[in-house]
Structure formats: C-alpha cells, structure tokens
Amino acid sequence: MTNEIDQDVLDRGRRALLGGWSATGKTNIVMTKAKGSKIWDIDGHEYVDMTSQAWSNNIGASDDRVIEATSAQARELSHLRSNYDSIPLLRLADRLTAAAPEGLGKVSFCLHGSLAVETAVKLALKNSETPGPVIVLNDSYHGRSFAGMGLSWPHAERKFDQFIPSVIRVRQPYTYRAPEGVTPAEWAERCADELREAIRACHTKKPSAFIMEPVQGNGTQLDFPREYYQLVREICTEHDIFLIFDEIQTGFGRTGEMWAAEYYGVTPDIIVFGKGAGGGFPLAGVIARSDLEGFAPGDDALTFGEFPLSLVAGLTTLDIIESDGLLENCAEMGAYATRRLRELQDQHPLIGEVRGPGLLIGVELVLDRELKTPALDATLEVYERGLRRGVIFGETRYSRLGNVIKFKPPLVVTREEMDHAIQVFDAILTELETELGMGA
Ligand SMILES: Cc1ncc(COP(=O)(O)O)c(C=O)c1O
C-alpha cells in the first residue's frame, strides 16, 4: 500500500492539518481498511478494535448491506434541500420513533452528536416557560461545538470561554471513589440531593434542563447505581425540568438494550443519539416527548442535516441490529468479557475496578488499591503496547483522571476476538506490574 501512495504527499497532508482531536499515543497511524471488528493500517498490520472507532461502528465496520443501500440511494438522490422531504427521512422518522421508549414520538436529524446535543437543549429552552440554565454532571462530555464545550467538563485551557455558555455542574455518583463507608445507594442519594440543591439554589431563573450521559463515556467510562437514574427522573419531574439523556454512546444497542433508558428503566424527556446510529455514516439527532412543541422555520436548519445517505444507513442499521440479534450478542459478549476481566482483577493489582453494562466496559487502573492512585502512564502504555500486539484499546485522556482502559468493540464482536483482546491486556498488565515492582 505504501508503494502506491507518495509518502511525501501524506507527510505534507499531515503537516497541513489543524488537528484538535485529543492525541492518543506517540505515533500517527494511517488506517486504510476496516471490516467488522477489525481494522488494518497502511502497512498491513491488523488490529482488533476495542474502540469501534470512537464507539461508532456498532454494527461492525463496512457492512455490505449498508454499502449497498447507501450506494443505491446515492444513485437516486444524494442531497436535498431541507425545505423538501425525502423518502428516507420520513421512513427513518417513523421507524426510529417506533423503536424509541414509549412516549418519545418526535424526532430530528443532523450529522454530528455535538449539534444534536444543541438541538436537545434548544428544544428544552423552546418548551420552557422561562428559558433558564442547564445542569450537567462533573466529567460530562457533550461535544466540541461551543455549546457542547460549555456542557462538557472544562478544558484546562480556557481560550474559548467567550462563546461558551455557562452551566451548573453537580457531582456524579462515582461509587469507586465515594467517601469511605458510603454505600453505592447512599452515594447515589447524596449526589441526587446535590442536583435537588442546585435547582433550589436557582432562585431567579429556574433551570430548563438536566443533561447527563447514562453511562459517562469520555469521563472515566462510568455507570451509576441504578437508584440514581430513578432519583434524577423524580427530581426533574418534581421541578418540571427536562431530563435529557445523551445516549450518543449508550444508544443503538451498547447496553444490550436499544437504549440505556430501557436498560435502566427510566424514560427521559429527550434522548440524543449519534455515533452508532448511521452504521459508519454520520447520523445524529434527538428523539423527544410526543407532546413537546417542535421547531418553527429557522429554529433549526442545517444544509446537510437530513443527508439521505446517512438516513438510509440509519434504516439499514436498525434492520441489522434486529435481524442479526446484535442486542443479544452485545449482552452476551459484554457479560463474558466483564466476568473474565473481573477474574483478572484477582491476579493484577493494577486493576482497581471493572465496570459498565453491555459493551461499555471500563477498567480503572491504579498504582495502589488502598490509595486508588490513578495509573496514568500505565494506562497509556497499555494503549501503546496493545497496538504492537494487534489490539486497539480505548483509553480515557479527557476527564480529570485518565486512567481507564475501555473495551467497547462493535456489537458484532466474536468470542475469539474478545479473547484475543483480553489475553493481550493480561500479558501487558503482567509486564507493567513487573516493571513497576507490583506484586499480586
Ligand atoms: C456522550 C457524547 N455526547 C456528544 C458527543 C459529540 O458527538 P460528535 O463528536 O459526533 O459531535 C460525543 C462524542 O464523543 C459523546 O460521546
């Protein structure tokens, strides 16, 4: 492959890029091909992908059915002004609302999660008697548009503040790091109390919405005690505040249910979806309560927001999740990997906690189990050494800690691929513990 492409062109291209993504690892890798849970680089190295490429290839990379459906659509109609309706638009609106939790019967599409988050917030403001602030959780991630940055845990560098809306932040129930002696249920209760207090403290302007990721992805891959979901629902209802679930990572089957809302048995007022929705094509949007007032002309319009190819890819993705039993495979592979990783915990002092439902698995690495000191360098090393052994591990580099390895492969992942990733992880931890002088 390298012979066919002029290396100088690639080098010039790289130098021309403005960048901006969180940089992982020491080397830039050019990827050229992906299929299912595997991906190949320009030099022909094969990797099992535990990241689903930013948690997006839920149905696996380059599914033939998506390729066929989108190619057929491209030959008919690839772009359409949003003043007009396309058949894929109407079909997906119908299909997706049918697949949504009960009571959520309105939908809107765009191409990026960050914009979908903004649409959700706009909808909450539009439907509030007196539009007010938005409450978010610590370590949240909601995107990199200006509003998305405002809703996310702040960057250390605050250069963009001028255009970033301010929000109210409350603590999330991070049970592994709860005060000693406090049970998960108690910690959930106390964190929910903080939300209640934050709402009460807004004397002059009632908040319009509380937005949360049901499982925090970028922020340490964190799920919460079940009680917490119920509590936030009750609090939002009691105070008449919109509950928004940012399901950009958790939706489209990653918990083993179609939506985390279903997995946790709590229905929000608005769901934001993205990533896995388009089977590798850009597709995001919101699904909202049927009784909410929709947008007026000019409230929400994007040139490529209703891109027919992405909408067809979304329809095909829904078909594939259903016909290939991907929710079942996700639940089965997730339970299997979680059990095996918890077994490894007995042998590896670096493993502090294994958490997460379905294929949303986070393994928190610590240098000392008593002190829970984040093993930052070791986490990056797992990523680096994984690459050399044919596995791409996910890792946190965004939140305050940055010491979590993630196992979030496509939902089509096989037992063999999962075993390979776990074996490589096991071997790397053994090496690192020897180097760090850590005994089991
Ligand atoms: C929970 C969550 N919300 C929002 C976003 C932003 O989505 P996008 O990168 O498609 O704009 C992401 C992306 O990682 C995400 O994980």
The ligand as an SDF file (V2000), in Angstrom:
LIG
                    3D

 16 16  0  0  0  0  0  0  0  0999 V2000
  -21.7570   11.4310   25.0120 C   0  0  0  0  0  0  0  0  0  0  0  0
  -21.3300   12.2410   23.8310 C   0  0  0  0  0  0  0  0  0  0  0  0
  -22.0050   13.3520   23.5300 N   0  0  0  0  0  0  0  0  0  0  0  0
  -21.6650   14.1080   22.4620 C   0  0  0  0  0  0  0  0  0  0  0  0
  -20.6030   13.7710   21.6550 C   0  0  0  0  0  0  0  0  0  0  0  0
  -20.2460   14.6220   20.4690 C   0  0  0  0  0  0  0  0  0  0  0  0
  -20.5210   13.9400   19.2810 O   0  0  0  0  0  0  0  0  0  0  0  0
  -19.7870   14.3590   17.9160 P   0  0  0  0  0  0  0  0  0  0  0  0
  -18.3350   14.0900   18.1040 O   0  0  0  0  0  0  0  0  0  0  0  0
  -20.4330   13.4740   16.8810 O   0  0  0  0  0  0  0  0  0  0  0  0
  -20.0720   15.7900   17.6860 O   0  0  0  0  0  0  0  0  0  0  0  0
  -19.8660   12.6240   21.9440 C   0  0  0  0  0  0  0  0  0  0  0  0
  -18.6980   12.2560   21.1300 C   0  0  0  0  0  0  0  0  0  0  0  0
  -17.7760   11.6180   21.5720 O   0  0  0  0  0  0  0  0  0  0  0  0
  -20.2360   11.8320   23.0650 C   0  0  0  0  0  0  0  0  0  0  0  0
  -19.5630   10.7410   23.3880 O   0  0  0  0  0  0  0  0  0  0  0  0
  1  2  1  0
  2  3  1  0
  2 15  2  0
  3  4  2  0
  4  5  1  0
  5  6  1  0
  5 12  2  0
  6  7  1  0
  7  8  1  0
  8  9  2  0
  8 10  1  0
  8 11  1  0
 12 13  1  0
 12 15  1  0
 13 14  2  0
 15 16  1  0
M  END
$$$$
